[in-house]
Amino acid sequence: MFWSRKPSCRVDEIREAVRQGREHQRYYQANKKRLNAEYKAAQKAGEVHTKAGLGSGFGLLPWLLMGMGAFSNLFQGETPNPWIGGLGLFTFNSLYIYVAFRAFHKETRDAVSTRVALVLMGLVTCGLAMAYGGNWLLFFPLFGLATGAVVRLPHLRWVGAVVTVVAGAASVFRDGWGGLDTAYATWISTMVTAAIMSLSEAVRQLREAREELARRAVEEERLRFSRDLHDLLGHTLSVIVVKSEAARRLAPRDLDAALVQVSDIESVGRQALTEIREAVTGYREGSLTTDLDLAASALRAAGIEPVVHRSGQPLAAQTEALLGWVVREAVTNAVRHSGAERCEISVRGSAERVRLRVWDDGQGTAAGTAPAVGECVGECAPDNAGTVSIPVIGGTGLKGLAERLAAAGGWLEAGPGPRGGFVVRAELPVESVAPERPGEPAGAVRAARIGEVAG
């Protein structure tokens, strides 16, 4: 029947409209997410200036509607001397807009021109209020709003009190005791605006501080990564070069010994790949024993006699890793630059501190570049132990290690030795003692001598 078809068509139209509405809503949500993602990406890239709170003077412009009553009085003929009133209204609005747009940046807010504009606005407000009264008294809360946007503590209290007293006196003079409402509105607008603006600035400063902390964290991570790569690759490549030269020299007369060197090169390369992967992820825990073995092997391949002494309790993983970096860098420098015939490495631990000393009898450095290291190397701490400002001779590697050890509560010193050659010594606090090995009594002191005995 005709009467039954009409509701059915109407229902179909409603369903179609609902379906289209849902499609538009899904499109809007997807587009909104995409735009938000692009905006956040632009903020991270620094293409968009991040600003919290009201953001600009446009947030203060709607309050100018409070002056619509005075504006209507001009056209209704209720204001004597309308040309003077219109000029005053135009001057007030111009000064208000000027102050509003300069209130959101500290440099422009504290400028002399902004303060002069605020004073002129106060004079215009008092003149219009005293001359006309009525709706013109509402310019006092507007003036209080502009004052709160510009003035900050500690001057805000007495400036707000002066503005409120002036507004109350002018309002009572024109409209009797009912004008105290205008004074109260002026006080509230001044203080609330100042509070909102201060909160907005605090949020913006916190956001900028967070971005600065994030930027510094990225820089520190880049520095850590560059140090790890320098220490890893510098030592590993030096070992590979030295063993390659040894293999080349041995190949004509002793092929088996040359193959041993080539096998060592393969092992060192594989271990370097593993260490680089671990350094990239930031979870590398060095083994001091492994580093000492590799150092002795590299020294022997370079024709330098290694003598390694180790005594004391087992060390924490972080302490072993840091000392391992020092051993790597010192041995790498000895292999590359020293021309030494003998290199001594000693690790001596006590209940509170662990000391490392690496000495070679090579050429060392030029005289006068640093004070000579005394006989107490490896046995006693210098007077400036624990401080950051310890003289270190060398390139990026030793300087980076000095910073690392200083951050861990230790120190690093490098320079010519008293017996000639070059000495690198380091000291670190013992963080924690690793569990005793099976079969070892608690607190047992282990000693190892690699090079002369084990070599």
Buried (B, 14 or more C-beta within 10 A) or exposed (E): EEEEEEEEEEEEEEEEEEEEEEEEEEEEEEEEEEEEEEEEEEEEEEEEEEBBBBEBBEBBBEBBEBBEEBBEBBEEEBBEEBEBBBEBBEBBBBBBBBBBBBBBBEEBBEBEEBBEBBEBBBEBBBBBBBBBBBBBBBBBBBBBBBBBBBBBEEEBEEBBEEBBEBBBBBBBEBBEEEBBEBBBBBBBBBBEBBEBBBEBBEEBEEEEEEBEEEEEEEEEEEEBEEBBEBBBBBBBBBBBBBBBBBBEBBBEEEEEBBEBBBEBBEEBBEBBEEBBEBBEEEEBEBEBBEBBBBBBBBBBBBBBBBBBBBBBBBBBBBBBBBBBBBBBBBBBBBBEBBBBEBBBBBBBBEEEBBBBBBBBBBBBBEEEEBEBBEEEBBEEBBEEBEEEEBEBBBEEBBBBBBBBBBEBEBBBBBBBBEEBBBBBBBBBEBEEBEEEEEEEEEEEEEEEBBBEEEB
